[in-house]
Amino acid sequence: MNDKQAAKEKMLILKELRKKYAGSVARTQAHLKQQNAVRKLLKSALKEGGKTIPEITEIVGLPSDEVLWHIVAMKKYDLVTEVGQDGEYYKYALPTKEKKS
């Protein structure tokens, strides 16, 4: 089999896979779009400074378990940081950008 035939065969295989898994890909893309929208909302709530999970929940109007899940995931990837405590609750904020010398 020459290079042209191999490329054509790979293209046909990929086309079939796209068709077969189109629903799964669409669901995954919709889920990611929804997650990104929630995270954008959370970042907006944290622009004015550190807040606790109950404070963020009140601002964004989402259940506290969902807010906590997203905040923990964002913390894992350094998209938010812990900035102290308010009573029994940790406060979360957007990370400060350090200037390079």
Buried (B, 14 or more C-beta within 10 A) or exposed (E): EEEEEEEEEEEEEEEEEEEEEEEEEEEEEEEEEEEEEBBEBBEEBBEEEBBBBEBBBBBBEBEEEEBBBBBEEBBEEEBBBEBEEEEEEBBBBBEEEEEEE
